[in-house]
Amino acid sequence: MENQHRKISGYRELAQWEIDAMNAIKTQAAMVGDLIETLGKLQGVDQRAVAIARTELQTGFMWAVRAIAQPTTF
């Protein structure tokens, strides 16, 4: 469905530079996610530390996207 964000409260129209920046963040997040997944498969790696890294990195990327999107709802 085209323009479905208009039907969800709290979302706004984004400028092209904002869309490009969010897509760049998501591309980097996918690359970092692949790295974390690889770390998780290595022998001798502290899996608890990998899990914490995964969570903290996901949080960081989420905040970077949110900084651009600036949702108006909680």
PDB file of N, CA, C and O in Angstrom:
ATOM      1  N   MET A   1       0.845  -1.177   0.000  1.00  0.00           N
ATOM      2  CA  MET A   1       0.000   0.000   0.000  1.00  0.00           C
ATOM      3  C   MET A   1       0.889   1.239   0.000  1.00  0.00           C
ATOM      4  O   MET A   1       1.774   1.393   0.842  1.00  0.00           O
ATOM      5  N   GLU A   2       0.639   2.089  -0.936  1.00  0.00           N
ATOM      6  CA  GLU A   2       1.433   3.311  -1.042  1.00  0.00           C
ATOM      7  C   GLU A   2       0.996   4.322   0.021  1.00  0.00           C
ATOM      8  O   GLU A   2      -0.187   4.451   0.335  1.00  0.00           O
ATOM      9  N   ASN A   3       1.985   5.032   0.561  1.00  0.00           N
ATOM     10  CA  ASN A   3       1.732   6.074   1.564  1.00  0.00           C
ATOM     11  C   ASN A   3       1.037   5.562   2.823  1.00  0.00           C
ATOM     12  O   ASN A   3       0.277   6.295   3.455  1.00  0.00           O
ATOM     13  N   GLN A   4       1.294   4.313   3.184  1.00  0.00           N
ATOM     14  CA  GLN A   4       0.632   3.754   4.355  1.00  0.00           C
ATOM     15  C   GLN A   4       1.046   4.447   5.649  1.00  0.00           C
ATOM     16  O   GLN A   4       0.300   4.409   6.627  1.00  0.00           O
ATOM     17  N   HIS A   5       2.222   5.081   5.675  1.00  0.00           N
ATOM     18  CA  HIS A   5       2.646   5.805   6.872  1.00  0.00           C
ATOM     19  C   HIS A   5       1.669   6.916   7.234  1.00  0.00           C
ATOM     20  O   HIS A   5       1.587   7.315   8.396  1.00  0.00           O
ATOM     21  N   ARG A   6       0.942   7.410   6.270  1.00  0.00           N
ATOM     22  CA  ARG A   6      -0.039   8.478   6.530  1.00  0.00           C
ATOM     23  C   ARG A   6      -1.217   7.975   7.366  1.00  0.00           C
ATOM     24  O   ARG A   6      -1.934   8.770   7.975  1.00  0.00           O
ATOM     25  N   LYS A   7      -1.412   6.669   7.393  1.00  0.00           N
ATOM     26  CA  LYS A   7      -2.532   6.086   8.124  1.00  0.00           C
ATOM     27  C   LYS A   7      -2.138   5.659   9.528  1.00  0.00           C
ATOM     28  O   LYS A   7      -2.985   5.204  10.297  1.00  0.00           O
ATOM     29  N   ILE A   8      -0.874   5.800   9.869  1.00  0.00           N
ATOM     30  CA  ILE A   8      -0.372   5.422  11.190  1.00  0.00           C
ATOM     31  C   ILE A   8      -0.081   6.702  11.955  1.00  0.00           C
ATOM     32  O   ILE A   8       0.699   7.540  11.504  1.00  0.00           O
ATOM     33  N   SER A   9      -0.712   6.850  13.117  1.00  0.00           N
ATOM     34  CA  SER A   9      -0.510   8.093  13.866  1.00  0.00           C
ATOM     35  C   SER A   9       0.928   8.208  14.348  1.00  0.00           C
ATOM     36  O   SER A   9       1.570   7.210  14.679  1.00  0.00           O
ATOM     37  N   GLY A  10       1.420   9.432  14.382  1.00  0.00           N
ATOM     38  CA  GLY A  10       2.762   9.699  14.888  1.00  0.00           C
ATOM     39  C   GLY A  10       3.838   9.751  13.823  1.00  0.00           C
ATOM     40  O   GLY A  10       4.983  10.092  14.119  1.00  0.00           O
ATOM     41  N   TYR A  11       3.490   9.415  12.576  1.00  0.00           N
ATOM     42  CA  TYR A  11       4.467   9.449  11.500  1.00  0.00           C
ATOM     43  C   TYR A  11       4.263  10.696  10.655  1.00  0.00           C
ATOM     44  O   TYR A  11       3.156  11.226  10.560  1.00  0.00           O
ATOM     45  N   ARG A  12       5.345  11.154  10.045  1.00  0.00           N
ATOM     46  CA  ARG A  12       5.283  12.364   9.242  1.00  0.00           C
ATOM     47  C   ARG A  12       5.951  12.104   7.900  1.00  0.00           C
ATOM     48  O   ARG A  12       6.619  11.087   7.710  1.00  0.00           O
ATOM     49  N   GLU A  13       5.762  13.028   6.984  1.00  0.00           N
ATOM     50  CA  GLU A  13       6.447  12.956   5.694  1.00  0.00           C
ATOM     51  C   GLU A  13       7.932  13.211   5.922  1.00  0.00           C
ATOM     52  O   GLU A  13       8.307  14.088   6.700  1.00  0.00           O
ATOM     53  N   LEU A  14       8.761  12.452   5.249  1.00  0.00           N
ATOM     54  CA  LEU A  14      10.208  12.618   5.363  1.00  0.00           C
ATOM     55  C   LEU A  14      10.759  13.227   4.083  1.00  0.00           C
ATOM     56  O   LEU A  14      10.290  12.928   2.985  1.00  0.00           O
ATOM     57  N   ALA A  15      11.754  14.077   4.239  1.00  0.00           N
ATOM     58  CA  ALA A  15      12.462  14.625   3.082  1.00  0.00           C
ATOM     59  C   ALA A  15      13.341  13.526   2.484  1.00  0.00           C
ATOM     60  O   ALA A  15      13.651  12.541   3.154  1.00  0.00           O
ATOM     61  N   GLN A  16      13.731  13.695   1.248  1.00  0.00           N
ATOM     62  CA  GLN A  16      14.545  12.667   0.600  1.00  0.00           C
ATOM     63  C   GLN A  16      15.860  12.434   1.345  1.00  0.00           C
ATOM     64  O   GLN A  16      16.314  11.295   1.455  1.00  0.00           O
ATOM     65  N   TRP A  17      16.479  13.511   1.862  1.00  0.00           N
ATOM     66  CA  TRP A  17      17.742  13.329   2.580  1.00  0.00           C
ATOM     67  C   TRP A  17      17.522  12.510   3.854  1.00  0.00           C
ATOM     68  O   TRP A  17      18.410  11.769   4.275  1.00  0.00           O
ATOM     69  N   GLU A  18      16.338  12.640   4.469  1.00  0.00           N
ATOM     70  CA  GLU A  18      16.044  11.854   5.670  1.00  0.00           C
ATOM     71  C   GLU A  18      15.859  10.384   5.323  1.00  0.00           C
ATOM     72  O   GLU A  18      16.335   9.505   6.042  1.00  0.00           O
ATOM     73  N   ILE A  19      15.178  10.124   4.236  1.00  0.00           N
ATOM     74  CA  ILE A  19      14.996   8.750   3.767  1.00  0.00           C
ATOM     75  C   ILE A  19      16.351   8.139   3.435  1.00  0.00           C
ATOM     76  O   ILE A  19      16.630   7.002   3.816  1.00  0.00           O
ATOM     77  N   ASP A  20      17.192   8.885   2.730  1.00  0.00           N
ATOM     78  CA  ASP A  20      18.529   8.391   2.370  1.00  0.00           C
ATOM     79  C   ASP A  20      19.367   8.104   3.609  1.00  0.00           C
ATOM     80  O   ASP A  20      20.058   7.087   3.672  1.00  0.00           O
ATOM     81  N   ALA A  21      19.308   8.998   4.595  1.00  0.00           N
ATOM     82  CA  ALA A  21      20.080   8.809   5.832  1.00  0.00           C
ATOM     83  C   ALA A  21      19.587   7.590   6.597  1.00  0.00           C
ATOM     84  O   ALA A  21      20.395   6.817   7.112  1.00  0.00           O
ATOM     85  N   MET A  22      18.275   7.406   6.680  1.00  0.00           N
ATOM     86  CA  MET A  22      17.732   6.245   7.381  1.00  0.00           C
ATOM     87  C   MET A  22      18.110   4.950   6.670  1.00  0.00           C
ATOM     88  O   MET A  22      18.429   3.953   7.318  1.00  0.00           O
ATOM     89  N   ASN A  23      18.073   4.962   5.346  1.00  0.00           N
ATOM     90  CA  ASN A  23      18.478   3.777   4.592  1.00  0.00           C
ATOM     91  C   ASN A  23      19.962   3.476   4.774  1.00  0.00           C
ATOM     92  O   ASN A  23      20.354   2.311   4.835  1.00  0.00           O
ATOM     93  N   ALA A  24      20.793   4.518   4.860  1.00  0.00           N
ATOM     94  CA  ALA A  24      22.227   4.320   5.103  1.00  0.00           C
ATOM     95  C   ALA A  24      22.451   3.706   6.486  1.00  0.00           C
ATOM     96  O   ALA A  24      23.284   2.814   6.643  1.00  0.00           O
ATOM     97  N   ILE A  25      21.715   4.179   7.476  1.00  0.00           N
ATOM     98  CA  ILE A  25      21.829   3.620   8.827  1.00  0.00           C
ATOM     99  C   ILE A  25      21.416   2.154   8.809  1.00  0.00           C
ATOM    100  O   ILE A  25      22.089   1.315   9.408  1.00  0.00           O
ATOM    101  N   LYS A  26      20.332   1.841   8.139  1.00  0.00           N
ATOM    102  CA  LYS A  26      19.850   0.463   8.092  1.00  0.00           C
ATOM    103  C   LYS A  26      20.829  -0.449   7.353  1.00  0.00           C
ATOM    104  O   LYS A  26      20.981  -1.617   7.709  1.00  0.00           O
ATOM    105  N   THR A  27      21.489   0.081   6.329  1.00  0.00           N
ATOM    106  CA  THR A  27      22.509  -0.700   5.615  1.00  0.00           C
ATOM    107  C   THR A  27      23.676  -1.020   6.547  1.00  0.00           C
ATOM    108  O   THR A  27      24.140  -2.159   6.606  1.00  0.00           O
ATOM    109  N   GLN A  28      24.145  -0.009   7.270  1.00  0.00           N
ATOM    110  CA  GLN A  28      25.244  -0.227   8.216  1.00  0.00           C
ATOM    111  C   GLN A  28      24.828  -1.179   9.332  1.00  0.00           C
ATOM    112  O   GLN A  28      25.615  -2.027   9.755  1.00  0.00           O
ATOM    113  N   ALA A  29      23.595  -1.041   9.806  1.00  0.00           N
ATOM    114  CA  ALA A  29      23.100  -1.921  10.860  1.00  0.00           C
ATOM    115  C   ALA A  29      23.103  -3.373  10.400  1.00  0.00           C
ATOM    116  O   ALA A  29      23.453  -4.270  11.168  1.00  0.00           O
ATOM    117  N   ALA A  30      22.717  -3.607   9.157  1.00  0.00           N
ATOM    118  CA  ALA A  30      22.723  -4.976   8.620  1.00  0.00           C
ATOM    119  C   ALA A  30      24.138  -5.542   8.575  1.00  0.00           C
ATOM    120  O   ALA A  30      24.353  -6.714   8.883  1.00  0.00           O
ATOM    121  N   MET A  31      25.100  -4.708   8.192  1.00  0.00           N
ATOM    122  CA  MET A  31      26.499  -5.153   8.142  1.00  0.00           C
ATOM    123  C   MET A  31      27.011  -5.472   9.543  1.00  0.00           C
ATOM    124  O   MET A  31      27.668  -6.493   9.750  1.00  0.00           O
ATOM    125  N   VAL A  32      26.714  -4.607  10.495  1.00  0.00           N
ATOM    126  CA  VAL A  32      27.136  -4.846  11.874  1.00  0.00           C
ATOM    127  C   VAL A  32      26.433  -6.087  12.423  1.00  0.00           C
ATOM    128  O   VAL A  32      27.041  -6.881  13.141  1.00  0.00           O
ATOM    129  N   GLY A  33      25.161  -6.252  12.088  1.00  0.00           N
ATOM    130  CA  GLY A  33      24.422  -7.441  12.509  1.00  0.00           C
ATOM    131  C   GLY A  33      25.069  -8.717  12.003  1.00  0.00           C
ATOM    132  O   GLY A  33      25.143  -9.707  12.731  1.00  0.00           O
ATOM    133  N   ASP A  34      25.538  -8.704  10.764  1.00  0.00           N
ATOM    134  CA  ASP A  34      26.245  -9.868  10.206  1.00  0.00           C
ATOM    135  C   ASP A  34      27.526 -10.150  10.985  1.00  0.00           C
ATOM    136  O   ASP A  34      27.853 -11.307  11.248  1.00  0.00           O
ATOM    137  N   LEU A  35      28.244  -9.102  11.352  1.00  0.00           N
ATOM    138  CA  LEU A  35      29.472  -9.261  12.131  1.00  0.00           C
ATOM    139  C   LEU A  35      29.166  -9.879  13.489  1.00  0.00           C
ATOM    140  O   LEU A  35      29.863 -10.795  13.925  1.00  0.00           O
ATOM    141  N   ILE A  36      28.139  -9.389  14.153  1.00  0.00           N
ATOM    142  CA  ILE A  36      27.766  -9.922  15.463  1.00  0.00           C
ATOM    143  C   ILE A  36      27.336 -11.379  15.342  1.00  0.00           C
ATOM    144  O   ILE A  36      27.665 -12.200  16.199  1.00  0.00           O
ATOM    145  N   GLU A  37      26.606 -11.701  14.284  1.00  0.00           N
ATOM    146  CA  GLU A  37      26.195 -13.090  14.060  1.00  0.00           C
ATOM    147  C   GLU A  37      27.409 -13.991  13.877  1.00  0.00           C
ATOM    148  O   GLU A  37      27.447 -15.103  14.403  1.00  0.00           O
ATOM    149  N   THR A  38      28.397 -13.511  13.132  1.00  0.00           N
ATOM    150  CA  THR A  38      29.637 -14.268  12.939  1.00  0.00           C
ATOM    151  C   THR A  38      30.367 -14.460  14.262  1.00  0.00           C
ATOM    152  O   THR A  38      30.842 -15.557  14.556  1.00  0.00           O
ATOM    153  N   LEU A  39      30.460 -13.403  15.059  1.00  0.00           N
ATOM    154  CA  LEU A  39      31.096 -13.514  16.379  1.00  0.00           C
ATOM    155  C   LEU A  39      30.416 -14.567  17.239  1.00  0.00           C
ATOM    156  O   LEU A  39      31.071 -15.321  17.958  1.00  0.00           O
ATOM    157  N   GLY A  40      29.095 -14.606  17.154  1.00  0.00           N
ATOM    158  CA  GLY A  40      28.334 -15.557  17.949  1.00  0.00           C
ATOM    159  C   GLY A  40      28.594 -17.000  17.580  1.00  0.00           C
ATOM    160  O   GLY A  40      28.313 -17.897  18.375  1.00  0.00           O
ATOM    161  N   LYS A  41      29.119 -17.248  16.399  1.00  0.00           N
ATOM    162  CA  LYS A  41      29.398 -18.612  15.944  1.00  0.00           C
ATOM    163  C   LYS A  41      30.822 -19.069  16.251  1.00  0.00           C
ATOM    164  O   LYS A  41      31.153 -20.239  16.055  1.00  0.00           O
ATOM    165  N   LEU A  42      31.668 -18.150  16.732  1.00  0.00           N
ATOM    166  CA  LEU A  42      33.063 -18.486  16.987  1.00  0.00           C
ATOM    167  C   LEU A  42      33.222 -19.210  18.312  1.00  0.00           C
ATOM    168  O   LEU A  42      32.573 -18.873  19.302  1.00  0.00           O
ATOM    169  N   GLN A  43      34.091 -20.203  18.317  1.00  0.00           N
ATOM    170  CA  GLN A  43      34.423 -20.927  19.544  1.00  0.00           C
ATOM    171  C   GLN A  43      35.236 -20.029  20.460  1.00  0.00           C
ATOM    172  O   GLN A  43      36.091 -19.273  19.996  1.00  0.00           O
ATOM    173  N   GLY A  44      34.977 -20.107  21.744  1.00  0.00           N
ATOM    174  CA  GLY A  44      35.775 -19.378  22.711  1.00  0.00           C
ATOM    175  C   GLY A  44      35.369 -17.930  22.909  1.00  0.00           C
ATOM    176  O   GLY A  44      36.004 -17.204  23.673  1.00  0.00           O
ATOM    177  N   VAL A  45      34.321 -17.508  22.229  1.00  0.00           N
ATOM    178  CA  VAL A  45      33.851 -16.139  22.363  1.00  0.00           C
ATOM    179  C   VAL A  45      32.790 -16.107  23.467  1.00  0.00           C
ATOM    180  O   VAL A  45      31.927 -16.982  23.532  1.00  0.00           O
ATOM    181  N   ASP A  46      32.862 -15.108  24.321  1.00  0.00           N
ATOM    182  CA  ASP A  46      31.902 -14.948  25.413  1.00  0.00           C
ATOM    183  C   ASP A  46      30.531 -14.609  24.823  1.00  0.00           C
ATOM    184  O   ASP A  46      30.308 -13.487  24.367  1.00  0.00           O
ATOM    185  N   GLN A  47      29.624 -15.571  24.833  1.00  0.00           N
ATOM    186  CA  GLN A  47      28.318 -15.393  24.209  1.00  0.00           C
ATOM    187  C   GLN A  47      27.455 -14.369  24.940  1.00  0.00           C
ATOM    188  O   GLN A  47      26.622 -13.704  24.325  1.00  0.00           O
ATOM    189  N   ARG A  48      27.653 -14.243  26.243  1.00  0.00           N
ATOM    190  CA  ARG A  48      26.911 -13.218  26.981  1.00  0.00           C
ATOM    191  C   ARG A  48      27.322 -11.834  26.492  1.00  0.00           C
ATOM    192  O   ARG A  48      26.477 -10.958  26.310  1.00  0.00           O
ATOM    193  N   ALA A  49      28.619 -11.641  26.282  1.00  0.00           N
ATOM    194  CA  ALA A  49      29.116 -10.359  25.780  1.00  0.00           C
ATOM    195  C   ALA A  49      28.595 -10.095  24.369  1.00  0.00           C
ATOM    196  O   ALA A  49      28.262  -8.959  24.032  1.00  0.00           O
ATOM    197  N   VAL A  50      28.523 -11.129  23.553  1.00  0.00           N
ATOM    198  CA  VAL A  50      27.985 -10.976  22.195  1.00  0.00           C
ATOM    199  C   VAL A  50      26.514 -10.575  22.263  1.00  0.00           C
ATOM    200  O   VAL A  50      26.070  -9.703  21.516  1.00  0.00           O
ATOM    201  N   ALA A  51      25.763 -11.208  23.153  1.00  0.00           N
ATOM    202  CA  ALA A  51      24.337 -10.876  23.302  1.00  0.00           C
ATOM    203  C   ALA A  51      24.158  -9.429  23.759  1.00  0.00           C
ATOM    204  O   ALA A  51      23.280  -8.723  23.262  1.00  0.00           O
ATOM    205  N   ILE A  52      24.976  -8.995  24.689  1.00  0.00           N
ATOM    206  CA  ILE A  52      24.904  -7.606  25.150  1.00  0.00           C
ATOM    207  C   ILE A  52      25.275  -6.656  24.010  1.00  0.00           C
ATOM    208  O   ILE A  52      24.616  -5.636  23.810  1.00  0.00           O
ATOM    209  N   ALA A  53      26.317  -6.988  23.272  1.00  0.00           N
ATOM    210  CA  ALA A  53      26.725  -6.154  22.137  1.00  0.00           C
ATOM    211  C   ALA A  53      25.593  -6.060  21.123  1.00  0.00           C
ATOM    212  O   ALA A  53      25.302  -4.977  20.615  1.00  0.00           O
ATOM    213  N   ARG A  54      24.953  -7.184  20.828  1.00  0.00           N
ATOM    214  CA  ARG A  54      23.838  -7.193  19.875  1.00  0.00           C
ATOM    215  C   ARG A  54      22.736  -6.237  20.341  1.00  0.00           C
ATOM    216  O   ARG A  54      22.255  -5.402  19.574  1.00  0.00           O
ATOM    217  N   THR A  55      22.350  -6.374  21.597  1.00  0.00           N
ATOM    218  CA  THR A  55      21.271  -5.535  22.133  1.00  0.00           C
ATOM    219  C   THR A  55      21.637  -4.057  22.109  1.00  0.00           C
ATOM    220  O   THR A  55      20.840  -3.219  21.684  1.00  0.00           O
ATOM    221  N   GLU A  56      22.845  -3.741  22.567  1.00  0.00           N
ATOM    222  CA  GLU A  56      23.257  -2.333  22.632  1.00  0.00           C
ATOM    223  C   GLU A  56      23.399  -1.721  21.239  1.00  0.00           C
ATOM    224  O   GLU A  56      23.049  -0.560  21.028  1.00  0.00           O
ATOM    225  N   LEU A  57      23.909  -2.501  20.295  1.00  0.00           N
ATOM    226  CA  LEU A  57      24.041  -1.998  18.932  1.00  0.00           C
ATOM    227  C   LEU A  57      22.669  -1.797  18.290  1.00  0.00           C
ATOM    228  O   LEU A  57      22.446  -0.802  17.599  1.00  0.00           O
ATOM    229  N   GLN A  58      21.750  -2.738  18.515  1.00  0.00           N
ATOM    230  CA  GLN A  58      20.393  -2.570  18.008  1.00  0.00           C
ATOM    231  C   GLN A  58      19.770  -1.300  18.583  1.00  0.00           C
ATOM    232  O   GLN A  58      19.114  -0.540  17.871  1.00  0.00           O
ATOM    233  N   THR A  59      19.982  -1.085  19.857  1.00  0.00           N
ATOM    234  CA  THR A  59      19.453   0.116  20.509  1.00  0.00           C
ATOM    235  C   THR A  59      20.055   1.371  19.889  1.00  0.00           C
ATOM    236  O   THR A  59      19.337   2.332  19.613  1.00  0.00           O
ATOM    237  N   GLY A  60      21.348   1.369  19.670  1.00  0.00           N
ATOM    238  CA  GLY A  60      22.018   2.526  19.076  1.00  0.00           C
ATOM    239  C   GLY A  60      21.506   2.837  17.679  1.00  0.00           C
ATOM    240  O   GLY A  60      21.243   3.995  17.353  1.00  0.00           O
ATOM    241  N   PHE A  61      21.364   1.812  16.860  1.00  0.00           N
ATOM    242  CA  PHE A  61      20.857   2.034  15.508  1.00  0.00           C
ATOM    243  C   PHE A  61      19.404   2.505  15.544  1.00  0.00           C
ATOM    244  O   PHE A  61      19.002   3.349  14.742  1.00  0.00           O
ATOM    245  N   MET A  62      18.623   1.964  16.467  1.00  0.00           N
ATOM    246  CA  MET A  62      17.235   2.405  16.603  1.00  0.00           C
ATOM    247  C   MET A  62      17.168   3.890  16.951  1.00  0.00           C
ATOM    248  O   MET A  62      16.360   4.631  16.393  1.00  0.00           O
ATOM    249  N   TRP A  63      18.016   4.312  17.868  1.00  0.00           N
ATOM    250  CA  TRP A  63      18.023   5.729  18.260  1.00  0.00           C
ATOM    251  C   TRP A  63      18.495   6.617  17.121  1.00  0.00           C
ATOM    252  O   TRP A  63      18.008   7.737  16.968  1.00  0.00           O
ATOM    253  N   ALA A  64      19.431   6.136  16.323  1.00  0.00           N
ATOM    254  CA  ALA A  64      19.896   6.928  15.180  1.00  0.00           C
ATOM    255  C   ALA A  64      18.759   7.136  14.181  1.00  0.00           C
ATOM    256  O   ALA A  64      18.581   8.240  13.666  1.00  0.00           O
ATOM    257  N   VAL A  65      17.996   6.091  13.907  1.00  0.00           N
ATOM    258  CA  VAL A  65      16.852   6.208  13.003  1.00  0.00           C
ATOM    259  C   VAL A  65      15.788   7.119  13.615  1.00  0.00           C
ATOM    260  O   VAL A  65      15.204   7.960  12.932  1.00  0.00           O
ATOM    261  N   ARG A  66      15.551   6.938  14.901  1.00  0.00           N
ATOM    262  CA  ARG A  66      14.534   7.748  15.591  1.00  0.00           C
ATOM    263  C   ARG A  66      14.926   9.237  15.602  1.00  0.00           C
ATOM    264  O   ARG A  66      14.060  10.111  15.555  1.00  0.00           O
ATOM    265  N   ALA A  67      16.219   9.512  15.665  1.00  0.00           N
ATOM    266  CA  ALA A  67      16.686  10.904  15.641  1.00  0.00           C
ATOM    267  C   ALA A  67      16.282  11.588  14.339  1.00  0.00           C
ATOM    268  O   ALA A  67      16.003  12.787  14.320  1.00  0.00           O
ATOM    269  N   ILE A  68      16.252  10.827  13.261  1.00  0.00           N
ATOM    270  CA  ILE A  68      15.857  11.373  11.973  1.00  0.00           C
ATOM    271  C   ILE A  68      14.339  11.399  11.855  1.00  0.00           C
ATOM    272  O   ILE A  68      13.759  12.412  11.465  1.00  0.00           O
ATOM    273  N   ALA A  69      13.699  10.290  12.190  1.00  0.00           N
ATOM    274  CA  ALA A  69      12.251  10.163  12.008  1.00  0.00           C
ATOM    275  C   ALA A  69      11.463  11.108  12.908  1.00  0.00           C
ATOM    276  O   ALA A  69      10.412  11.613  12.513  1.00  0.00           O
ATOM    277  N   GLN A  70      11.967  11.345  14.109  1.00  0.00           N
ATOM    278  CA  GLN A  70      11.320  12.227  15.068  1.00  0.00           C
ATOM    279  C   GLN A  70       9.819  11.948  15.201  1.00  0.00           C
ATOM    280  O   GLN A  70       8.993  12.822  14.936  1.00  0.00           O
ATOM    281  N   PRO A  71       9.474  10.714  15.615  1.00  0.00           N
ATOM    282  CA  PRO A  71       8.063  10.402  15.780  1.00  0.00           C
ATOM    283  C   PRO A  71       7.418  11.308  16.832  1.00  0.00           C
ATOM    284  O   PRO A  71       8.079  11.781  17.756  1.00  0.00           O
ATOM    285  N   THR A  72       6.134  11.535  16.671  1.00  0.00           N
ATOM    286  CA  THR A  72       5.441  12.448  17.570  1.00  0.00           C
ATOM    287  C   THR A  72       4.696  11.723  18.685  1.00  0.00           C
ATOM    288  O   THR A  72       4.070  12.369  19.525  1.00  0.00           O
ATOM    289  N   THR A  73       4.754  10.408  18.706  1.00  0.00           N
ATOM    290  CA  THR A  73       4.069   9.639  19.741  1.00  0.00           C
ATOM    291  C   THR A  73       5.078   8.960  20.647  1.00  0.00           C
ATOM    292  O   THR A  73       6.261   8.877  20.316  1.00  0.00           O
ATOM    293  N   PHE A  74       4.622   8.484  21.766  1.00  0.00           N
ATOM    294  CA  PHE A  74       5.458   7.826  22.751  1.00  0.00           C
ATOM    295  C   PHE A  74       6.118   6.607  22.133  1.00  0.00           C
ATOM    296  O   PHE A  74       6.872   5.905  22.807  1.00  0.00           O
TER     297      PHE A  74
END
